[in-house]
Amino acid sequence: MEALRAPLVSAEPPLPTLADFLPEGDPLSPLEGRSGRRIGMVTVDDLQQRVHGLRLADDVLAGGDLILQP
């Protein structure tokens, strides 16, 4: 009975989640908008990190949508 009531312990590490591939902070928050036609390098770098993380996650995480719309 003790063996049946004991919690299951997985020998393998847990699978990665989407958050493991995206940059720190809130990666799904909107980028800061400006009213002009030019953007700064900080915005470009931020967007590049988000895209890279989503591509990695898409390659590793199996099936399903990465981002669900409410």
Buried (B, 14 or more C-beta within 10 A) or exposed (E): EEEEEEEEEEEEEEEEEBEEBBEEEEBEEEEEEEEEEEBEEEBEEBEEBBEEBBEBBEEEBEEEEEEEEE
